[in-house]
Amino acid sequence: MRGSCGSIMDNIAEGFDRGSKNEFTNSLTIAKGETGELKSQLYRSLDNKYITEEIFRELYSLADELTRMLTGFINYLNKSKIKGQKFKNRTKDE
């Protein structure tokens, strides 16, 4: 679970630093997939009795909220005309 959580954060940071809306959006979708992986790991942790039902519900709820936030941000970026810092000063001829 630590790996999935770290990957979520790392993918968001990496995509942002690439300076391109498309690359950022792609990294956000990868982070969203990592969130799905985290949810699966939470279920396994509950099934194996590593965590209580209460802890599971709390953590799953937070992971679910993160999924919704990432989805909303991805949708916003897909509709945005912003290209990103990488393409800020480029013209169509380049």
Protein Blocks (a to p, Z undefined) as FASTA:
>chain_A
ZZmmmmmmmmmmmmmmnopaklmmmmmmmmmmmmmmmmmmmmmmmmnopacfklmmmmmm
mmmmmmmmmmmmmmmmmmpmbfbjklmmpcfkZZ
